[in-house]
């Protein structure tokens, strides 16, 4: 069942309970007010004639003459009929009752007879009867009775009841229509969200956006959040497509080179041995480049999948020493030195931290010409370990600095990947740094070299003496 229908039902149900409760209270108040007014009128008429007759009886006048001396015009003005009975209950004056006579207040001689109100149903309608005893010298001498028809009152109450029922029915109709319209208008942004989401699912495009509704409420927040989500998904989708396109392009080059070299060897079987060795060496280099690229892609895929890094105590100075020792074999004519090496222990994955440092050193060596130098340093600054790799290479343009950590990003031709890089190293380095709750920074200018700094939080207390780096498992 749609939400707007459920909201309408709930609104109508609540409004129905409210209207019915108010209508019942109004109806009871109206009926009781009119009935009370009628009883007071009857009591006033009956009391008036009771007092007149009792004064005559107290001076010794018989009941019949006292009745004949009464002026009954006051009862006619009030719309009441009068009847007078002796102490035996016999009608001695006034109007006879059209049906069975109502019961009187008591038997003859009963000094304790009391007044009473009765409602008698007749074929012509209901009648309200008020009876009071006529007492003289402590003895009941008779009864006076006033009567009034309830036909007009019942008709008025019936009309009022119908008016209330019509009001309740009309109110419920208005509530149903109003709540349905209100709910439909209020939920329209949700319908727009649903329609947009369905269109995106069918078209697989994230270019559509919801129109802002201009309301600062929950629905307005929903529309704004949905548009922000679409912006994020659109950016992620574009990045993914660009990444796939770049990966395909990067993979195509070594595969094409390998296939071309193999075809050449197959077609030209009489090539000199030296040329065959050169082709084999080039093929092997391309295969190794392809392997590095696949490994880097796998690492980034694991990062995107939320791969959790090892969490253990790592002596970062040992990692720096191992990485520099390994990269010196590839430094060639570039001087690779350690400028500072302070003791620092962090929580993380020793292998990944070494990979991060190797990426930064390899990047520095790759773009530093022969005769240049690359310096590595590790220092403690407050509660951080600062790992820096500084080179005297060609530098990076200011416009390219914010994007050098993007996957496959190509800066100026001087920093192309013709030297064998995969274009993913710095992206992997940033992932490793952020995976250790750290951050990576870069300072550079064209022709002035570049400095990469990695800031990692230090472990609160160093590992126990004799513990190997990365061996104890700790919880980050």
N, C-alpha and C positions, 0 to 999 in steps of 0.2 A: 504494500500500500504506500503511495507517495507520502512524503513527509508533510506536504501542504494539506493533504486530506486528513492525516492524523492530527495536525495542529487544529484544523477546522473542527474536528470531532471533539477534541479536548476543550476548545473555546466554547463551542455550543453546549457541551455538557456542563461546564462551569457556569455559563450564563443561564442555563436552564435551571440549575439548582438555585442560583441567586434569585431569578425571577419568580420561581415557584414559592420560595420562602417568603419573599416580599409580598407576593400576591396573597398567600395564606394569611400573613399577618394583617394586611390591609383588609381582607375580607372579614376576618374575625373581628377586627376593631370596628369596621363599619356596621356589621350585623349586631354586635353587642351594644354599640352606641345607640342605634335605633331602637333595639329592644329595651334598653334601659330607659330611654326617653319615653317610650310608650308606657312602661310600667310606672314611671313616676307620674305620668299624666293620669293613668287609671287610679293610682293611689291617692292623688290629690282630689279627684272627683269623689271617690268612695269616702275618703276621710271627711270631706266637706259635708256630705249628706249624713254620715254617721254622727257627726257632732250636732247637726241640727236636730236629728231624731232623738238622740240621747238627752238633749236639754229638755225636750218636750216630755220624754218619759220620766225624767227625774222630778218633774213637778206634778206627776201623777196622771198625766194625760194618756189615754189608751193609744196603742200603736196605730190603729186604723185612722183615727182623726189626725194624728200627727203626720201620717203619710199624705193625707189629702191636703194638708196645709203647705206642703213643700212646693217650691218653685223649681221645676226640672229643666228650665231653660239653660242653666250652666252646663248640664250634662250634654245637651244637644250641641252646644257650642264646641265642646271637646270631642264630639263625634262618638260619644259613648252611650250605650243603652243601660238603663237601670232596672233592677229587680229587687223587690223587698220580700222577705220571708219572715214568718213568725217563728217562734222557738221550736215548733214541730217541723219546720222545713216546708211549710205550705206557702205557696205564692200568694201574697196579699196585696201586691201592687207592682206597677212597672211592666216591663215587657217580658213575656214568657220566653224561655230558652227554646230555640227551634228544634233541638235534639234532646237527648237525655240530659237532664239537669245536672250541672256539676255538683260534686259533693260539697256540702257545707262544712263550716269549721268545727262543728260538734253537735251533740244532741241537746235537746231542750233542757234548760236549767243548768247547763255546764258553764260555770263561771270562768273556766279556763279556755274557752274557745278562742282561737287565734286567727289572725288574717291569713289568707293564702292566695297564691297566684297559680293559675292553671291554664294550660293551652289545650283547647278542645278542637279536634279535627271534625269538620262537617263536610258534606258533599259540596257545599258552596265555598269551602275554604276553611282555614284555621281561624279560631276565635281565642282571644286572650281574655281571661276572666280574673277579676280581683274580688275577693269576698272578705268582709269584715263583720265581726259580731256587733250587735247592739246590746250594750250592757247598761243596766240601771240597778242601782243598789246592790251591786255585786252579782247580779243574776243576768244571764243571757236571755234577752227578751225577743230576739230575732236576728236577722242578718240583712245587710245591704250588699248588693252585688253590682259591679260595673263591668261592662263588656265592650270590647271593641274588635272589629274585624281586622285580621292580619293580611287580608288579600292584597291591599295596596303595598304594605310593607314587604310581603313575600315577593310581589312583582318587582319592587324596586331592588331588592336584594338579588333576585334572579338576573335582572338586567346588569347589575353591578358585577355579578359572577361572570356573565357572558363577556362583559367589557374586559375583565381581568384575563379571561382565557384568550380573548382576541389579542390583548396586549402581549401576553406571554408568547403566543404563536407568532405574532408579528416581530416581537423582539428576537425570538430564536431565528426567524428567517433573516432578519437584518444581521444578527450575529454570524450566521452561517455564511452569508454572502460577504460580509465585511471581513471576517477572518480568512476566508478563502482568497479574497483579493489581496488582503494584506500579506498573507503568507506567500502567495504567488510572487508578489512584488519583492518581498523581503528575500525570498529564496532564488530570485532570478540570477544573482551573481553565481550561486552554486550551479544552477543550470548552465550558465555560460562556461563555468570551469569544466563541467562535465563535457559539454560540447567541444570545447577547445582541446581537452585531453583526448577525446575520441578522435578528433580530426588529426591531432599529432600522432596518435597511435596508427591511424590509417595511412597518413602521408609520410611518417617518419621524418618530419621536418619540425624544427623548433623555432621557426620564424614568427609564429602567431603569438599575439599577446592579448590579454583582456583589457578592455577599456576601464580606466579607474572610475569607480562609482561616486567618488567625491564625498564619501561618508567616513568619518573616523570612528568606526565601530568594528565589531568582530568580522563582519563581512568585508568591510574595507580592508582590514588587515589580511583577510584570506586572499583577496584579489591581489594585493600588493605582494604577499608572500609567494603566491602562485607565479606571478610575473618574475619575481626574483629567482624562483626555482627554474623557470624556463630560461632565464638568462644564463644561469649556471649550467644547465643541461646543454644549452646551445653552445656555450664556450667549450664545455667538455667534449661535445660531439665534434665540433670543428677541430679541436686539438687532436682528438683521436683519429679523425680522418686525415689530418695533416701528418700525424705520426705514422699512420699506415702507409700513406703515399711516400713519405720520406724513407721509411724502412724498405719499402719495395724498391725505391730508387737506389738506396745504398746496397741492398743485396744484389741488385741486378748487375752492378759494375763488376764485382769480383767473380760472380758466376759467369758473366759473359767473357771475362778475361780467361778464366779457367777453361771454358768450353772452346774458346778460340785457340788457345795454346794446344789443347789436346787434338783439335782438328788439324792444326798445322803439323804436329808430330805424326799424325796418321797419314796425311797426304804426302808430306815430304820426308819419306823414310831415309833418304840419302843425305840428310843434313849432316854437316860435320859434327863431331862429338862435342866440340866446344859450344856450338849453337844449341844443341840438344840439352846440354847441361844448363845453359842460360835460360832456355824455355822452361825446363823443369824447376829451376830456382824461382823464376817468376811465378809459375803456377803454385809452387809451395807457399810463396809469400802471400799470394792472393787467397789461398785456402786458409792460411793462418789468420789473415785479416777477416775473412768470412767467419771463422770460428770465434774470433774476438767479438765481432758484431753480434753474432747469435748469442754469445754469453752475456753481452751487455743488454740485449733485448730481453733475455730471460730474467736478468736481475731487475730490470725496470718493470717487467710484468709481475714479478713477485712483489715489488714495492707497491704497484697499483692494487694488488690483491690484498694488501695489508699485512705483508710478511712481518712477523715479530722478530726483531733482532735479539741475539743472545744478550742476556743481562748478567754480567759478571764483572768483578773488579779487574781493571786493565791498567798495567803500568805503562802509561803512554810514552814515557821516555824510551823504554825498550822497543816499543813498536816503531818509533821514529828511527832508532838506530838500525833496526832490521830493514826497514824500507829504504833508507839511504844506502845501506850496504848493498842491497839488491840492485838499486838503480844506478850505482856507480859503474856497473858493467856496461850500461847503455849510454853513459854520459858522453862518451867520445871526447871531442875537443872542448866541451863545456865543463867548467870547474864546478863540481857539486860539493858543497861544504855544509857543515853544521855550525851555525853561528852561535847558538845557545841551546843548552839541553838541561832543563831543570826537571827535578823529579815531580811527577804528577800522576795521580791515580784517578781514573774515571770509571763510571759504570757503563758497560757496553759490550760490544762484540769486537774482540781483538782482530779477527780476520777482516771484518768490514772496515775497521779503522785503518788498518794497514792498506786496504784497497783504496780508501779515500786518499791517503797520503801518496800512494803510488800514482794515482790519477793526477794529482796536483803537480807532483814532480815531473811526470811524463809530459804533462801539458807545458810546463816551464821549459823543459829540455827541447821539446819539439819546436818551440817558437823563439829559442835563443840561439843566435848565430854562433859559429865557432869562435872561440876566444872569449865568449861571455861567461857569466857565472850564475849559478843558482844557489841560493842560501836557504837552509831550512833551520827553523828555530822553534823551541818549545819553552814557553815562559808561564809562570803563574801570575795571574792578575786578579786579586781579590778571591772570589769563590769560583773563578773560571781558569781553565787551562787554555792558553792561546797558542795555537799551532799555525805558524806562518811559513809560506813558501814564496820567496822573492826572487825574481829573475831580472836580467838586463836585456830582455828580448825586445821584440818589435812593438810591444804594447797593444792596447785595445782602445778603439775610439770610444768617446764618452757615450755616443748614441747606441753603441753595441753592448755596453756594460750591463744594462738591465736585462738583456736577453741571452747572454752567453750561457746561462744554465738551462735554456730551453733545449728540448731534444732536437737534434739535427739542425740547430740554428746555424746559418751561414753568415758570418760577418764579412769583412772585406776579403778579397781574394788572397791577400797575404797570409790569412789565417785559415786557408782551406785545408781539407783533410787529405791532400795528395800525399802527405808523408805517412799515411797509414792509419790515422785516427778514425774511430768509428763515429765521432760526433755525439756520443752519448756519455762520455766520461764525466763531464762537469754536471750533467743531470744526475748521474749516479752519486757523485760526490755530495751534491746538495741533499739527496735522499738519505744518505748515510748520516750526514751532519744533523739533519732534522730528526732522524730516527733516534739520535742520542740526545734529544732535547737541546741541541745546539743550533748554531747558525753559521753560515759561511758568508764572508764579505770579500770584496775585491776593490783594489785601488789601482788605477792604471791610466796611462796617457800614451798616445801614439809616439813611438820612438823612445819612451822612457821606462820600458819594462812594465811588469805587473806584479802586484803583491796580493796573494790570496791568504786570508786569515780564517781559521776555523776556531770558534769559541765553544768550548764544551764545559758543562758544569763539573766541578771537582767532586770527588767522593768525600763525604763528611769526615771519614776517618780512614787512614791507610790500612791495607791488608796486613795480616799478621806476618811476622818475620819468617822468611823461608817459603812463602806462598808464591807459586808461579803466576805470572801474568795471565789473566784470563781464566785461570783454573777454578777458583771458587765461584759457585753459583749464588748470586744475590738477587734480591727483589728490588726492582727500581722504584 
